[in-house]
């Protein structure tokens, strides 16, 4: 149902995170009970990201299962990364550099272990 709502984002606003409630409520109040197409499009992207992460976790779990129990590692491993920061330059001038990291599991308060050291921000 989440994917169906995201697919129909021209007419439907799908909210998969409580962090988006305030923005949606503000738009509903400001636009006479409606949201903007830009907001619905952004919410649709978030919905697809959410379902992709969920599907990846399920595939990782079931990929470990065997007839007799479970393996230590799944046959394939799904990982979802998010952009952390744009960077000024990279090793290859024809590529756009950026720093990515594993999405933080906000329920477990995970933090990225990489921190900036001395010098200019890349």
C-alpha positions in Angstrom: 0.0 0.0 0.0 2.9 2.3 0.7 4.3 1.8 -2.8 0.9 2.3 -4.4 0.4 5.6 -2.5 3.9 6.7 -3.5 3.2 5.8 -7.2 0.1 8.0 -7.0 1.9 10.9 -5.4 0.3 13.4 -7.8 -3.0 12.9 -5.8 -1.9 11.2 -2.5 0.5 12.2 0.3 2.1 9.2 1.9 3.8 9.7 5.3 6.1 6.9 6.5 8.0 8.9 9.2 6.6 10.8 12.2 9.3 13.3 11.5 7.3 14.5 8.5 4.0 15.1 10.4 4.8 18.8 11.2 5.6 19.7 7.6 2.5 18.0 6.3 0.2 19.5 8.9 1.6 23.0 8.2 1.0 22.6 4.5 -2.6 21.3 5.1 -3.3 24.4 7.2 -1.6 26.8 4.7 -3.1 25.3 1.5 -6.8 24.7 2.5 -6.4 21.0 3.3 -3.9 20.3 0.4 -0.2 19.7 0.1 2.1 20.8 -2.7 3.2 18.5 -5.5 6.8 19.1 -4.4 6.1 17.9 -0.9 4.1 14.9 -2.2 7.0 14.0 -4.5 9.5 14.2 -1.6 7.2 12.1 0.6 7.0 9.5 -2.2 10.8 9.3 -2.4 10.9 8.8 1.3 8.3 6.1 1.0 10.3 4.2 -1.6 13.5 4.5 0.5 11.6 3.2 3.5 10.2 0.2 1.7 13.5 -0.6 0.0 15.3 -0.6 3.4 12.5 -2.8 4.8 12.8 -5.3 1.9 16.6 -5.3 2.3 16.3 -6.3 5.9 13.9 -9.1 5.1 16.1 -10.4 2.3 19.1 -10.3 4.7 17.2 -12.2 7.3 15.8 -14.9 5.0 19.1 -15.2 3.1 20.7 -16.6 6.3 18.1 -19.3 6.8 18.6 -22.9 5.7 16.6 -26.1 6.1 18.6 -27.0 9.1 18.9 -23.6 10.8 20.8 -20.6 9.8 24.1 -19.5 8.4 26.3 -16.8 9.9 26.1 -14.6 6.7 23.3 -14.3 4.2 23.8 -15.4 0.5 23.5 -11.7 -0.5 23.7 -8.6 1.7 21.6 -5.5 1.1 23.0 -2.2 2.4 21.4 1.2 2.1 23.7 4.3 2.2 22.8 7.9 2.5 24.8 11.0 1.4 26.5 12.6 4.4 28.4 15.4 2.7 29.4 16.8 -0.6 33.2 17.0 -1.0 35.3 19.6 -2.8 37.4 17.2 -4.9 38.1 13.6 -5.4 40.8 11.5 -7.0 39.1 11.5 -10.4 38.3 14.9 -11.7 35.5 13.7 -13.9 33.6 12.2 -10.9 31.6 14.1 -8.3 32.9 13.1 -4.9 30.8 12.7 -1.8 31.0 11.0 1.6 28.3 8.3 2.2 27.5 6.3 5.3 25.1 3.7 6.5 21.7 5.1 7.4 21.5 5.7 11.1 19.0 3.5 12.9 17.3 6.2 14.9 15.7 3.7 17.2 19.0 2.5 18.4 20.8 5.9 18.3 23.7 4.6 16.1 26.3 7.2 15.2 28.8 7.3 12.4 32.3 6.6 13.5 34.1 8.9 11.0 34.8 12.4 12.2 36.6 15.4 10.7 40.3 15.8 11.7 42.5 18.7 11.1 42.7 20.7 7.9 40.1 22.0 5.4 36.9 20.2 4.9 37.2 18.1 1.7 
